[in-house]
Amino acid sequence: MVWHNLRIAWKSLKRNALLTALIISGIALGIGASTTFAAVRHAFARHPIPQKADTLHYVRLDSWDPLKPYPGDDPSRPPTQITYRDMVGVMQSRIPQRQTGMAKSNQYVYPDPKVGRPFRENVRLVFGDFFPMFDVPFRYGTGWDRKADAGPEPVVVLASEMNEKLFGGTNSVGKTVRIANRDFRVVGVMGPWKPNVKYYDLTQNAIAEPEKIYMPFNFLKPMQLQPSGNRDGWGTSGGLSGFEGLLQSETCWIQMWVELSDRKAINEYRDFLTAYVMEQKRTGRFARPLNNRLSTVKEWMEEQKVVPPQANTMLIVSLLFLAVCAVNLVGLLLGKFLARAPEVSVRRALGATRGDIFLQHVIECEVIGVMGGAVGLLLALGGLAALNVWVKTTATRTDFFELDGPMILLGIGLSLAAGLAAGLYPAWRTCRIPPAVHLKVQ
């Protein structure tokens, strides 16, 4: 029966190709707009590491000035990062399964003179737990262990792009690369790794690509590596100046992540943070009320407003536009269906029920909807490609917006819904036509 209705629908669509094309175009425009902006929001909002949604937590401590709130729209929030002193303190805990403080430093990289000239590159300073914590894939080798952290040992992990630039893409494990004034041994080359947002460091550009060089955090002090990310500070540095003054100051510039295996570990770690802050209060620090935060990746993304408000607004507007397109097509479909009243009357006289007529016309509307959806998805691909060109001006990536499986399914679902919304009333009116009137005329 369904195939029979599909065949009738196809013949009907070919009968008036111009009108059919107009109706399909209307749905395509609505689907193209709505799917484009749904994909935009999806790119920002989807969870970058869902397999660790409940175990990865971002740590914040409220060491800010007691006389004024931390800058931002919420005066109760603590700083978005922690101080070097606090990172050293909280990393004494053995409760987390894994943990890492991290920061960014812009340094000179010295390739082989045959390869090219020295260049500056952002280096991510991390502890060895970073790689298993964030499920970083490796093409060659692996990350370093905690022994290398403690040394620290002069080891480095390269992103595949940096390995291509320095070593032509070959297995560079064991080779040496000079960073700043020191030689580092390559222990790992990462595989493709581009989270939809840079969730491990949301203090700057959330859609920037991950860094291409990773080295042990504990080289910070011996090499006096200046951080190049965001820094928020207040107060003094205890009479110290220069690099040591930065380390002992109340300047917040380190992102701190922990991996906690279960609810018990989460509660124990919260208690540990409370005890740590209370101990610091006795030394004269942390004058503000206790305000520790332990946020999941999703909570941290929401607090940092990773999804731009404009993305939500444009999605709503595009869905309303799709609804307007569907409503405007009601009249066209009604005229198209009523023009076939004599044909419908003959079918009724031959035994077709109102339900049969209604179903046949609804199926025709859904065929139109699917065809419009297919064209709309092509329009969405073009729209997302244009947006990726724009994104390239603010980030070094051209694949941020994409039409993945869920968005394709959404586009198909919206096209079916639009076809149904546009065709329900015309189909109902058509199946209510009294057959006797048109049979007498014939």
C-alpha positions as a printed NumPy array, in Angstrom:
array([[  0.   ,   0.   ,   0.   ],
       [  2.82 ,   2.381,   0.89 ],
       [  4.619,   1.69 ,  -2.39 ],
       [  1.377,   2.282,  -4.255],
       [  0.96 ,   5.655,  -2.525],
       [  4.573,   6.54 ,  -3.234],
       [  4.061,   5.789,  -6.921],
       [  0.941,   7.974,  -7.015],
       [  2.82 ,  10.743,  -5.173],
       [  5.682,  10.612,  -7.674],
       [  3.302,  10.857, -10.627],
       [  1.54 ,  13.787,  -8.964],
       [  4.814,  15.62 ,  -8.4  ],
       [  5.818,  15.23 , -12.061],
       [  2.401,  16.415, -13.242],
       [  3.102,  20.01 , -12.205],
       [  6.869,  20.208, -11.996],
       [  7.043,  23.991, -11.594],
       [  4.684,  24.066,  -8.616],
       [  6.467,  21.069,  -7.097],
       [  9.833,  22.817,  -7.473],
       [  8.428,  25.926,  -5.786],
       [  7.157,  23.922,  -2.816],
       [ 10.426,  21.984,  -2.511],
       [ 12.376,  25.254,  -2.638],
       [ 10.321,  26.685,   0.214],
       [ 11.048,  23.71 ,   2.444],
       [ 14.703,  23.639,   1.35 ],
       [ 15.244,  27.248,   2.419],
       [ 13.759,  26.584,   5.839],
       [ 15.717,  23.35 ,   6.308],
       [ 18.93 ,  24.943,   5.089],
       [ 18.675,  27.831,   7.55 ],
       [ 17.529,  25.796,  10.545],
       [ 20.026,  22.962,  10.034],
       [ 22.885,  25.422,   9.552],
       [ 22.271,  27.197,  12.837],
       [ 21.482,  23.946,  14.645],
       [ 24.892,  22.677,  13.497],
       [ 26.517,  25.923,  14.674],
       [ 25.082,  25.51 ,  18.151],
       [ 25.898,  21.807,  18.137],
       [ 29.545,  22.552,  17.345],
       [ 29.852,  24.659,  20.489],
       [ 27.554,  22.686,  22.789],
       [ 28.318,  19.013,  22.206],
       [ 30.341,  17.299,  24.906],
       [ 34.006,  17.092,  23.852],
       [ 34.76 ,  14.017,  25.976],
       [ 31.465,  12.296,  26.901],
       [ 33.179,   9.122,  28.121],
       [ 34.528,  11.163,  31.046],
       [ 31.523,  13.394,  31.64 ],
       [ 31.354,  12.442,  35.336],
       [ 35.028,  11.949,  36.157],
       [ 36.915,  14.985,  34.811],
       [ 36.674,  18.049,  37.058],
       [ 38.054,  21.576,  36.84 ],
       [ 39.383,  22.984,  40.128],
       [ 38.999,  26.563,  41.313],
       [ 39.859,  28.187,  44.639],
       [ 38.742,  31.641,  45.755],
       [ 42.031,  33.328,  46.647],
       [ 40.858,  36.667,  45.25 ],
       [ 40.946,  40.123,  46.849],
       [ 38.479,  40.279,  49.782],
       [ 37.79 ,  43.962,  49.109],
       [ 36.351,  43.588,  45.615],
       [ 34.694,  40.853,  43.545],
       [ 36.426,  38.925,  40.814],
       [ 35.757,  40.687,  37.469],
       [ 32.734,  39.394,  35.595],
       [ 28.959,  39.335,  35.649],
       [ 28.774,  37.106,  38.743],
       [ 30.368,  38.656,  41.862],
       [ 30.169,  35.341,  43.734],
       [ 32.361,  33.38 ,  41.332],
       [ 35.993,  32.567,  42.165],
       [ 38.868,  33.213,  39.731],
       [ 38.836,  31.062,  36.614],
       [ 42.39 ,  29.824,  37.319],
       [ 44.547,  29.175,  40.369],
       [ 47.928,  30.429,  41.563],
       [ 51.192,  28.548,  41.226],
       [ 51.387,  28.13 ,  45.012],
       [ 47.938,  26.586,  45.114],
       [ 48.684,  24.242,  42.238],
       [ 51.717,  22.93 ,  44.105],
       [ 49.603,  22.565,  47.247],
       [ 46.596,  20.758,  45.805],
       [ 48.751,  18.407,  43.74 ],
       [ 49.967,  16.883,  47.007],
       [ 46.648,  15.044,  47.171],
       [ 46.642,  11.357,  46.273],
       [ 42.855,  11.186,  45.928],
       [ 42.618,  11.886,  42.166],
       [ 43.197,   9.014,  39.811],
       [ 45.024,  11.539,  37.634],
       [ 45.718,  15.264,  37.915],
       [ 47.492,  18.023,  36.074],
       [ 48.099,  21.7  ,  36.352],
       [ 48.789,  23.36 ,  33.035],
       [ 49.712,  26.631,  31.394],
       [ 50.832,  27.99 ,  28.043],
       [ 54.167,  29.574,  27.173],
       [ 55.272,  31.03 ,  23.853],
       [ 58.828,  29.901,  23.07 ],
       [ 61.315,  29.725,  20.229],
       [ 61.676,  26.362,  18.515],
       [ 64.957,  25.657,  16.699],
       [ 64.557,  23.089,  13.907],
       [ 67.419,  21.585,  11.96 ],
       [ 68.834,  24.426,   9.805],
       [ 68.14 ,  22.272,   6.749],
       [ 64.437,  22.258,   7.671],
       [ 63.888,  25.928,   8.346],
       [ 64.518,  28.952,  10.5  ],
       [ 63.65 ,  29.243,  14.213],
       [ 60.054,  30.158,  14.936],
       [ 57.86 ,  30.933,  17.912],
       [ 55.268,  28.407,  19.028],
       [ 52.856,  28.041,  21.93 ],
       [ 54.042,  25.267,  24.234],
       [ 51.602,  23.572,  26.617],
       [ 53.202,  22.894,  30.015],
       [ 51.521,  19.845,  31.54 ],
       [ 52.085,  16.876,  33.814],
       [ 52.248,  13.388,  32.355],
       [ 48.697,  12.577,  33.461],
       [ 47.427,  15.051,  30.857],
       [ 47.523,  12.538,  28.019],
       [ 45.509,   9.678,  29.568],
       [ 43.207,  12.171,  31.316],
       [ 42.075,  13.724,  28.061],
       [ 42.303,  10.539,  25.973],
       [ 44.958,  11.991,  23.683],
       [ 45.67 ,   9.558,  20.805],
       [ 49.23 ,   8.73 ,  19.774],
       [ 50.614,   7.868,  16.357],
       [ 54.123,   7.117,  17.622],
       [ 55.352,   6.548,  21.158],
       [ 53.427,   7.808,  24.165],
       [ 53.454,  10.468,  26.867],
       [ 55.855,  10.594,  29.803],
       [ 55.438,   9.138,  33.293],
       [ 55.436,  10.712,  36.758],
       [ 59.128,   9.995,  37.157],
       [ 59.788,  12.276,  34.179],
       [ 57.583,  14.91 ,  35.833],
       [ 59.57 ,  14.736,  39.068],
       [ 62.993,  14.98 ,  37.392],
       [ 62.064,  16.813,  35.334],
       [ 63.34 ,  14.893,  32.333],
       [ 63.832,  16.782,  29.038],
       [ 61.101,  15.035,  27.08 ],
       [ 58.498,  16.414,  24.719],
       [ 55.366,  15.311,  22.875],
       [ 54.625,  16.731,  19.426],
       [ 51.343,  17.104,  17.599],
       [ 51.319,  15.41 ,  14.198],
       [ 51.439,  18.808,  12.429],
       [ 54.569,  19.815,  14.344],
       [ 56.145,  16.425,  13.681],
       [ 55.452,  16.95 ,   9.98 ],
       [ 57.057,  20.39 ,  10.128],
       [ 60.168,  19.323,  12.06 ],
       [ 60.747,  15.737,  10.915],
       [ 58.754,  15.316,   7.717],
       [ 56.102,  13.189,   9.389],
       [ 58.41 ,  10.25 ,  10.127],
       [ 58.596,   8.451,  13.467],
       [ 60.578,  11.022,  15.458],
       [ 60.54 ,   9.197,  18.813],
       [ 64.049,   9.427,  20.247],
       [ 65.024,  12.432,  18.146],
       [ 65.902,  15.822,  19.608],
       [ 64.235,  19.19 ,  19.256],
       [ 65.573,  22.401,  20.768],
       [ 63.078,  24.619,  22.586],
       [ 64.292,  27.946,  24.022],
       [ 67.748,  27.129,  25.431],
       [ 67.399,  23.376,  25.97 ],
       [ 67.274,  20.164,  23.95 ],
       [ 64.288,  17.856,  24.435],
       [ 63.894,  14.23 ,  23.421],
       [ 60.716,  13.344,  21.548],
       [ 58.847,  10.553,  23.371],
       [ 55.545,  10.718,  21.528],
       [ 53.784,  12.016,  18.433],
       [ 50.079,  12.592,  18.776],
       [ 47.521,  11.296,  16.333],
       [ 44.663,  13.45 ,  15.054],
       [ 43.179,  15.251,  18.073],
       [ 40.89 ,  18.226,  17.597],
       [ 38.173,  18.445,  20.25 ],
       [ 35.208,  20.525,  19.128],
       [ 36.197,  23.108,  21.755],
       [ 39.462,  23.542,  23.64 ],
       [ 37.73 ,  22.532,  26.847],
       [ 40.898,  21.966,  28.883],
       [ 41.696,  25.694,  28.593],
       [ 38.677,  27.963,  28.156],
       [ 40.444,  31.088,  29.381],
       [ 41.053,  32.388,  25.859],
       [ 39.777,  31.238,  22.465],
       [ 37.479,  28.249,  23.045],
       [ 37.637,  27.16 ,  19.398],
       [ 41.405,  27.389,  18.994],
       [ 43.286,  24.264,  17.998],
       [ 45.245,  22.366,  20.665],
       [ 48.884,  23.306,  21.061],
       [ 51.424,  21.46 ,  18.951],
       [ 54.148,  21.011,  21.604],
       [ 53.803,  19.57 ,  25.141],
       [ 56.556,  19.516,  27.747],
       [ 56.817,  18.756,  31.504],
       [ 55.41 ,  21.543,  33.656],
       [ 58.319,  21.376,  36.095],
       [ 60.658,  22.923,  33.525],
       [ 58.805,  26.154,  34.291],
       [ 61.171,  27.143,  37.121],
       [ 64.609,  26.071,  35.829],
       [ 63.931,  27.598,  32.406],
       [ 61.922,  30.534,  33.837],
       [ 59.228,  30.089,  31.208],
       [ 56.881,  33.048,  31.205],
       [ 53.198,  32.105,  30.83 ],
       [ 51.516,  33.539,  27.752],
       [ 47.884,  32.865,  28.645],
       [ 45.464,  34.949,  30.692],
       [ 46.691,  36.25 ,  34.043],
       [ 44.541,  37.744,  36.798],
       [ 46.217,  39.091,  39.902],
       [ 45.96 ,  41.318,  42.93 ],
       [ 48.033,  42.146,  45.999],
       [ 51.801,  41.841,  46.308],
       [ 54.339,  39.101,  45.758],
       [ 55.783,  39.137,  49.269],
       [ 58.593,  41.518,  48.422],
       [ 59.868,  39.317,  45.608],
       [ 60.267,  40.493,  42.04 ],
       [ 60.746,  38.984,  38.62 ],
       [ 59.924,  35.376,  37.897],
       [ 60.027,  34.252,  41.534],
       [ 57.675,  37.089,  42.387],
       [ 55.18 ,  35.721,  39.855],
       [ 55.35 ,  32.253,  41.415],
       [ 54.781,  33.548,  44.944],
       [ 52.141,  36.133,  44.039],
       [ 48.346,  35.909,  44.087],
       [ 48.322,  35.923,  40.295],
       [ 46.001,  33.249,  38.895],
       [ 47.291,  31.74 ,  35.649],
       [ 47.167,  27.955,  35.957],
       [ 44.358,  25.638,  34.871],
       [ 43.924,  22.694,  37.239],
       [ 42.181,  19.431,  36.307],
       [ 41.611,  16.243,  38.277],
       [ 40.133,  12.879,  37.343],
       [ 38.003,  11.404,  40.128],
       [ 36.768,   7.862,  39.64 ],
       [ 33.509,   7.908,  41.634],
       [ 31.246,   9.888,  43.96 ],
       [ 33.271,   8.851,  47.011],
       [ 36.456,  10.241,  45.477],
       [ 34.649,  13.465,  44.545],
       [ 33.45 ,  13.978,  48.127],
       [ 36.873,  13.153,  49.551],
       [ 38.528,  15.619,  47.186],
       [ 36.052,  18.347,  48.115],
       [ 36.951,  17.745,  51.761],
       [ 40.635,  17.903,  50.861],
       [ 40.178,  21.275,  49.13 ],
       [ 38.283,  22.603,  52.143],
       [ 41.053,  21.477,  54.489],
       [ 43.697,  23.005,  52.218],
       [ 41.955,  26.39 ,  52.091],
       [ 41.359,  26.414,  55.859],
       [ 45.064,  25.763,  56.373],
       [ 45.91 ,  28.638,  54.026],
       [ 43.514,  30.914,  55.897],
       [ 45.6  ,  30.388,  59.025],
       [ 48.594,  31.815,  57.145],
       [ 46.657,  34.949,  56.186],
       [ 45.561,  33.948,  52.705],
       [ 42.044,  33.254,  51.346],
       [ 40.349,  36.105,  53.221],
       [ 37.114,  35.647,  51.274],
       [ 34.447,  33.134,  52.376],
       [ 35.076,  29.506,  51.461],
       [ 34.149,  29.171,  47.781],
       [ 35.837,  26.168,  46.202],
       [ 34.458,  24.928,  42.879],
       [ 34.777,  21.462,  41.368],
       [ 33.099,  21.535,  37.96 ],
       [ 32.52 ,  18.841,  35.365],
       [ 33.488,  19.611,  31.777],
       [ 29.877,  20.432,  30.87 ],
       [ 29.396,  22.659,  33.925],
       [ 32.632,  24.493,  33.169],
       [ 31.624,  25.016,  29.546],
       [ 28.239,  26.393,  30.613],
       [ 29.776,  28.756,  33.161],
       [ 32.275,  30.012,  30.601],
       [ 29.406,  30.519,  28.121],
       [ 31.102,  28.491,  25.405],
       [ 27.841,  28.491,  23.455],
       [ 27.454,  32.109,  22.273],
       [ 24.041,  33.633,  23.045],
       [ 23.833,  34.565,  19.363],
       [ 23.907,  30.856,  18.445],
       [ 20.791,  30.204,  20.525],
       [ 19.067,  33.275,  19.113],
       [ 19.814,  32.403,  15.5  ],
       [ 18.648,  28.816,  16.032],
       [ 15.29 ,  30.04 ,  17.346],
       [ 14.951,  32.529,  14.482],
       [ 15.798,  29.858,  11.897],
       [ 13.228,  27.44 ,  13.341],
       [ 10.612,  30.194,  13.2  ],
       [ 11.625,  30.822,   9.594],
       [ 11.101,  27.125,   8.851],
       [  7.66 ,  27.321,  10.466],
       [  6.788,  30.355,   8.325],
       [  7.938,  28.486,   5.208],
       [  5.732,  25.523,   6.125],
       [  2.695,  27.724,   6.792],
       [  3.158,  29.578,   3.509],
       [  3.184,  26.271,   1.642],
       [ -0.221,  25.287,   3.007],
       [ -1.988,  27.406,   0.377],
       [  0.09 ,  26.004,  -2.484],
       [ -0.531,  22.425,  -1.412],
       [ -4.225,  23.109,  -0.867],
       [ -4.586,  24.483,  -4.395],
       [ -2.563,  21.586,  -5.814],
       [ -4.682,  18.963,  -4.031],
       [ -8.081,  20.566,  -4.677],
       [ -7.277,  20.728,  -8.391],
       [ -7.321,  16.929,  -8.307],
       [-10.789,  16.74 ,  -6.78 ],
       [-12.287,  14.864,  -9.783],
       [ -9.55 ,  12.226,  -9.565],
       [-10.117,  11.875,  -5.82 ],
       [-13.866,  11.5  ,  -6.383],
       [-13.298,   8.656,  -8.837],
       [-11.052,   6.873,  -6.339],
       [-13.69 ,   7.302,  -3.644],
       [-16.329,   5.858,  -5.983],
       [-14.086,   2.856,  -6.61 ],
       [-13.927,   2.115,  -2.883],
       [-11.105,   4.221,  -1.456],
       [-11.878,   5.455,   2.054],
       [-11.262,   8.928,   3.395],
       [ -8.366,   7.455,   5.35 ],
       [ -6.83 ,   6.105,   2.147],
       [ -7.104,   9.504,   0.468],
       [ -5.722,  11.287,   3.526],
       [ -2.776,   8.887,   3.819],
       [ -1.949,   9.164,   0.13 ],
       [ -1.77 ,  12.966,   0.28 ],
       [  0.203,  12.971,   3.54 ],
       [  2.738,  10.617,   1.943],
       [  2.981,  12.983,  -1.01 ],
       [  3.683,  15.844,   1.401],
       [  6.37 ,  13.788,   3.115],
       [  7.994,  12.984,  -0.225],
       [  8.085,  16.715,  -0.915],
       [  9.484,  17.277,   2.578],
       [ 12.285,  14.733,   2.101],
       [ 13.212,  16.19 ,  -1.281],
       [ 13.225,  19.674,   0.207],
       [ 15.283,  18.355,   3.121],
       [ 17.89 ,  16.886,   0.765],
       [ 18.28 ,  20.222,  -1.006],
       [ 18.247,  21.994,   2.368],
       [ 21.103,  19.838,   3.652],
       [ 23.147,  20.813,   0.605],
       [ 22.41 ,  24.462,   1.379],
       [ 23.452,  23.844,   4.988],
       [ 26.759,  22.361,   3.803],
       [ 27.398,  25.522,   1.819],
       [ 26.464,  27.727,   4.753],
       [ 28.743,  25.842,   7.144],
       [ 31.612,  25.992,   4.65 ],
       [ 31.201,  29.771,   4.491],
       [ 31.17 ,  29.975,   8.29 ],
       [ 34.357,  27.885,   8.466],
       [ 36.066,  30.408,   6.202],
       [ 35.071,  33.103,   8.686],
       [ 36.25 ,  31.013,  11.657],
       [ 39.666,  30.681,  10.034],
       [ 40.157,  34.411,  10.599],
       [ 39.913,  33.917,  14.389],
       [ 41.267,  30.364,  14.764],
       [ 43.62 ,  28.18 ,  12.769],
       [ 41.019,  25.558,  11.897],
       [ 38.671,  25.111,   8.965],
       [ 36.613,  22.169,  10.183],
       [ 34.897,  23.578,  13.259],
       [ 31.386,  23.569,  11.803],
       [ 30.358,  20.292,  10.214],
       [ 27.241,  18.404,   9.24 ],
       [ 27.721,  15.229,  11.271],
       [ 25.369,  12.282,  11.713],
       [ 23.12 ,  13.817,  14.386],
       [ 22.702,  17.003,  12.348],
       [ 21.834,  15.076,   9.179],
       [ 19.21 ,  13.144,  11.134],
       [ 17.931,  16.426,  12.555],
       [ 17.645,  17.889,   9.052],
       [ 15.703,  14.855,   7.84 ],
       [ 13.457,  14.992,  10.9  ],
       [ 12.766,  18.699,  10.413],
       [ 11.983,  18.156,   6.734],
       [  9.479,  15.417,   7.597],
       [  7.933,  17.642,  10.263],
       [  7.744,  20.586,   7.84 ],
       [  6.153,  18.42 ,   5.155],
       [  3.605,  17.101,   7.637],
       [  2.837,  20.562,   9.04 ],
       [  2.371,  22.007,   5.553],
       [  0.292,  19.102,   4.275],
       [ -2.012,  18.072,   7.121],
       [ -4.735,  20.639,   6.455],
       [ -4.689,  20.315,   2.624],
       [ -4.795,  16.505,   2.944],
       [ -7.701,  16.716,   5.393],
       [ -9.625,  19.115,   3.129],
       [ -9.045,  16.872,   0.13 ],
       [-10.29 ,  13.714,   1.824],
       [-13.473,  15.59 ,   2.865],
       [-14.457,  16.405,  -0.739],
       [-17.974,  15.012,  -1.508],
       [-17.368,  12.679,  -4.479],
       [-20.929,  12.954,  -5.787],
       [-20.504,  16.609,  -6.808],
       [-17.57 ,  15.936,  -9.13 ],
       [-18.946,  12.65 , -10.436],
       [-22.129,  14.45 , -11.587],
       [-20.036,  17.019, -13.405],
       [-18.093,  14.291, -15.166]])
